[in-house]
Amino acid sequence: MCSIDGFLDMEAKDMQKGKRKRNIVSCREYYCYKLQIRDDENIILHSGRSFQQYTVDEWIKIESQRLDFASFNRDLFRIDMLGGLLDMLHHEEREASQIGRNRYLPHSFMGGPRDMRRRYMDAIALVQCFGKPDIFLTMTCNPTWPEIKVNILRTDEVHNRPDLVSQIFHAKLEELKKDILRRNIFGKAASFMYTVEFQKRGLPCAHFLIILEEKYKLLTPEEYEKYVCAELPDPDTNPELYALVTKHMIHGPCGVLNPTSMCTRKKGYCKFKYPREFAEQTSKGKNSYPIYRRRNTRKSVKIRVHLIDNSWVVPYNPSLLCKFSCHINVEICSDIKVIKYIYKYICKGPDKTP
């Protein structure tokens, strides 16, 4: 099978052929049984990092078996002999045993270079057909969601339970897709694409690129303000939204306030250009994201010992933030010209250790 959907369809057909007793189970059924959350203690689920090591080892076994089978097809695995000869010439290597050979993973290997390039080319084809994307949305898993807290033990850590976190995040992600495609919270979508990545701390995040129909295109700053906000809300009139913004949508502190932050460069500035400059009204940027309204209201909130104002707020959509209660960044990108960069960014795959 070249795709997971095809594998699941084949498995469903086998189950419908006859509900007779079987002496064997599929690989998926076996691991579902092992990773199932039950009332009795499951040593695998509560073994900390050993659980992650177990899942990685078993996944490697499955992939190695599949790739060994695929290695019979020379179209999937190709040896770059010319590259080996060039290495010999450049490094003056004379021993044949020391000459390296490059092996290329097939596009059916999920997350491989060919697979990510194929996904990127499919996404760029959407731009040729429907035009530039209008909205760039990023949703990150919240480890304090009630669904996670109820099903996790006090002795467990969230990043050690990827099975539980992935299931809950997938359910939230499907609800977000319904809001975008069926409920049309941004207008009727002509096309969209998204990718899911796992951050270094183990939490999944999704990147969406949404292309709206011509009738619902966001063309003016007034239309931008209908869906995106970059200010602290009033704590008296909307205390719930104020608490969510201060918890999930504040960047940093970084830069001069916190030189040890991951986004702080050697010269002491933030690579994401925070804090942003104040602006009395929303305006279009020059070949970039819009300049959102960030008024200097002299109001601040204390975040990690530092006082933070509107210049540190990440752009967000109030309704989505209240509904999902997590970091959910919304950007208008209809005027940005670096379209290829945006699509390559979300199709780059997770960070890898060299």
N, C-alpha and C positions, 0 to 999 in steps of 0.2 A: 504494500500500500504506500502511495506517495503522499497521502494527506491523512490527518487525524479524522476528518469528517468521513472519508471513505472507509476508514477502519471501523468507526462507530456504526456506520450503516451496515457494513458486513456483519458486525457482531449482533446488531438488532435483528437482521434477517435470520441469522442462525438461531436466535432465541425464539423467533416466531414459527420456525419450521415444526417444532413440536416440543412441548414442555415435558420432555422425557428426562429421566434421570441420567446424569452424566458422571463419568468417572474422572473427567478432567475439567479444569476451568481455564478461562483465558488469562493472559498476563494482566490485563486491566482489572479483571474481577479479583484476582489474587491480591494486588496491591491496594485495591479499594477496601478489601477485608482487613488488611494489615493496618491501614491508615484510618479506619473508621473510628469515630468517637463513640465510645461505649461507656456505660455506667461503671463497669469494673475497671480497674487500673490497667492502662495500656502502657507497657514499659517503653515501647518505641516512641510514643507521642511525648512522653515526659522525660526523655533522656537528654534534653538540652542539645548541645552541638553534635552529640553522637547521632541524633535523629537526622540532622542535616547530612552528616557523613554517610549514613545508611542510605538515604534517598539518592545522594550523588553516586555512590558506588553501584547501586542497583540500576540507575539510569545509564551509567557508563556501560554496564553489562549489556543492557538492551540495545544501546546504540552500536556497540562493538559487534554484536551478533548481526544487526541489520546491515551495518556497513561491510562486514565480511562477506555477507551474501551479495551485496551490491558491487563488491570489488571484482566480481566476474565480468562486469560490464565495463569495457574500457572507455565508454563514453562518459562514465561517471567519475572514474579516477584516471587521471592522465599524468604522466611523468614528464616534467619539463627537462628534456635532455639538453636542449640548447642552453638553458639556464645553468645547468651543471658545467658545461664546457666553458661558459663565460666566467663562472666562478673560478675555474681552474686557471684561466688566463689572467684574471685580475689579481688573484692571490698567489700566483706562481705555484700552484699545488701540482705536485708530480705523482703523488700516490692516488691511485684510482679509488681506493677504499675511503679516502677522506673527502671525496667530491660529493656534495649534498644533492639530494633529489627532492624537488618540490612536489607535494601531493595536494590536489585540489579537491575539496569536499563537494559533493553534488548539491544541487539546489534543493533536493529533498531533505537535506540536513538543516533542521530549523535553527536559525540563529547564525548560520555560517555566512561567509562573505558573499557567495553566489545567491543564497536565499535573500539576504538583505538587499542586494543589488536588484534582484528581480522585483521585490516589493517596491523599491524606490522607482523603478521604471514604470510599474503599474500605476503608482501614484502620480507621476509626472504626466502620464497619459490622460489622467482626469483633468489636469490643468489645460491641456491642449483642447479638450472637449468642452469643459464648463467654465474655464477662465481661472483667474487668481483666487486663492482662498480668502475668505472674509474674516474668519475668526480662528484664533489659535488658543486652544483651551488645554490646561494641564490640571489633572486631578491626582492627588496623592492620598494614599491610605492614611487614615487616622487611627493610631494604635489604641485610642481611648474610646472607640465606638462602643456603645452598649452591647452590641451583638458579640463583640470580641471579649469584653469583660465578663459576660455571663458564662461563656463557654471555656474560659481559661482558668486554670488553678492559680492560686496566689503564689505558689512556688515557681510557676512557669514565667518565662519572659516572652514577650510578643514576638521578637525576632527569631525565637527558637521554635515557633509554631507556624511555619509557612503554609501548612495544609489548611489550617483554620483561617489565617489571614487572607489567603488566596480565594477561598470560597466566598467569604463575606465581601471582599473587594470586587469579585466578579459579579455578585448580585447588585452591588451599588453601581457598578459600571453599566450593567444592562438597564438599570433604571435611568441612568443618565442618557443612554442612547435613546430610550423612549421619549425623554423630554426633548431631545434635539430633533428626532425624526418624526415622532407622532404628535407631540404636544406643541411643536414648533415654537419653542421659547425665544428663539432668535429670528423667527421667520421660517418659511419653507426652505428646506435644504435640498439643493440639487444633487449634491454629492458630498461625501466625507470619507476620511480615513483616520485610523488611529492605531497606535502601537502601545504596548504595555512593557514597561521595564521594571527591574528591581533595583532599588537604590542600594548604596553600600551598607546601610543599616538594616537592609532586609525588607523594606516596605515597598510594595508595588506602586507604580504611578503610571498614568495613561496620558498620552499626548494626542489631542484631536486637532485636525485641520478640516474646517467646515467651509464648503462653498455654497453660498445661498443662490436662490434663483434671482433672475434679473430684476424682478419686481420688488424683492426684499433686500437688495444691496444696500449696505451702509455707506453713504457717500458724504454726509455732512457731520460736523462735530455735534450738532444737536442730536442726531441719531446715535452717535457713539455714547452719549451720556444716558440714553435709555437703557443700555445693557451693561455698561462698564462704569465702575466708580473707583476712585483712588484716594478717598478721604476717610477719616475717622467719623463714624456716625455720631449723632447726638446721644449721649448716654441716658439722658432724661426721657426722650421720646421713644427711643428704640434701644433699650438696654440689652436685649438678646443679641441683636446684630452687633452692637458695640463689643460685647464679650467675645463673639466669634471672630471679629476682625482683629482684636488685640491678641487673640490666642493663635490664630492660623495665618493671618495675612500681613504680618509685620516682618520685614526683612531685617536680618541681623539681630542686634547691632554689629556693625563691622567697621572696617576702615580705621579711622583714628580712635574711635570709641573702643574697638576690640581688634587690636592688630593680630591676634592669634586666630581670627576667624578664617575658615577655609577659602572664602572668596576675597580675602584681602591680599593685594599684591605687595611686592617689596617696597614700592614707593608709598604705600599707605593708603591706596584708594581701592574701592570695591570694583571688581570686574563687571558687576551688573549695574554700575553707575549709580549706586545709592550712597548718600541721600540724593533724591532728585530735586530739581529746582522747583520753586513754587510757581504756580500759574493760576491766574484769576479765572480763566475759562479754558475749555478744551479746544485744541487746534490741531490741524494736520501737521505731521512731521515731514521733513524733507527726506523722502526715500527711506522712511523708517516707521516705527510704530507712532501712533498719535501722541501728542503731548496732553496728557489728561489733566483735568482741573485738580489742582492741589493748592488750596488757598491757605495763606498764612493766618490761621485763626488764633494763634497764640495758645492753643490748647495742646496738651501733651499727656502722654500716659507713660507710666514707669514700667519698662521692660528690661529685665535683668540688670537692675540697678541704674540704668540709663533712662533719661527722659526722651521719648520718641514722639514726633509730630507727624503731620501728613506727608512729609517728604520721604518717609520710610514705608509707606503703605503700598502693598503690591496690588495692582488692579484686579478687581473681583466683580462678580455679579451677585447682588444682594440676595436674590431669590434662591439661586443655587447654593450659596454659602449657608443660608438658613436651613435648607433642605438636607444637605449632605454633611454639614458640620465637619469640614476638613479643608485642607489647603486646596483651593481650586482657583487657579489663575486664569483670567480671561483677557485676551488681547485682541484688538482690532488690527488686522494686517492687510486690509484691502489695498492700501497705497504702497506697501513695501515692495521693493523690486527684487530683493534677493530671494526669489521663490525657491530656486534650487537648493540654497543653503538651508532653508526651513525644512524642506522635505528630507534632505540628507541628514539633518540634525535628529529628526525623530526616527530615521531608519538606520542610525549608526550602530544600534545594538548596545548592550550593557557594557560597562567598563570592565576591562580585562587586565589581569596581572601579567606583566611581561615575563 
